Amino acid sequence: MTGNKARGTKSASIYDVAREAAVSAQTVSRVVRGHQNVSPLTRERVLQAISDLGYKPNRTARALRTGSYGVIGLLTQEIRRTGEAHTSNGVFDRARQLGYSVSLVQVEYPHTPQVHRAMSLLSQEDIDGLVIVQAGDANAEQLTLPKNLPVASSDSNLVDVYPSASADQVGGVRAAMRHLLDLGHRTIHHVSGPEHSRSARVREEIWREMLAAENREIPTVIPGDWSANAGYEAGKQLAKNPEVTAVFCANDEVALGLIRALNERQIRVPQDVSVVGFDGIELSEFSFPPLTTIKQDFYAAGVEMVNLINRQLQGETNNLHLTIPTELIVRATTAPPQR
């Protein structure tokens, strides 16, 4: 590399980068777009040239030339959560395979002002489509998206408004409840997820419907969130009730917190109380005892949402709602009631 280009005089072009890296402009373009058919050494040389020259791809020029900015927007609420992290990982991987980069915006509380600011940021990025991993209780009116923007969502209030790829929440809860009822539990308690989550509301609704259909007592729901701490606090409360023999938790982390609270109070799982989680996170297999759970494929949801964006960009408009199967994984936290 020459390394002699004057910095700060004018914006570097793709041809400047190509000359600095001793490659073609097409090779630079492939590296910028994330294509895989570039050797590691060449990719490193191009990336170093981009860094040295301060090159910034002109997305507007690209859009005029190709009809695409090469960018997919990603809106999420709290990416540190296990489910959102795995789903976002699927988005990043599939987008890269298709030659897109991803522009991420996170909103902590998805109410109107934050959502509007997030959408303003994404609009400035010139995106080809928008993936909504999580937007809490935000609705379509609050998002105010451009009319023709391809959108895909997952497990939010927007799944009936925009194309979606979502886990089979209903089938998953029914499988969990049927498992516990078939073991002989008279009723099943529930620790819920956050009230603004569509997934949490669906899980609570189906839990209630299953008990009502079997003419079973419907216990008072213990409100929670997605955290192990919420499960731990719920466990301390449920441990005071000797009638409790089974608990369906909103997710695995809640279940793990609950199990700890029960164990600390000499209530054995599953001999005294059976526990079922939801999500099938990796840690659930290594808890003690290993957790019975409903496994959902977060990563596949991310991949399929990008596929939905791509299909819309290709002109497809029909049958753009996908349901991703869930699976009951029976481990060691469930057993017939003994008390």
Disulfide bonds with the S-S distance in Angstrom:
none
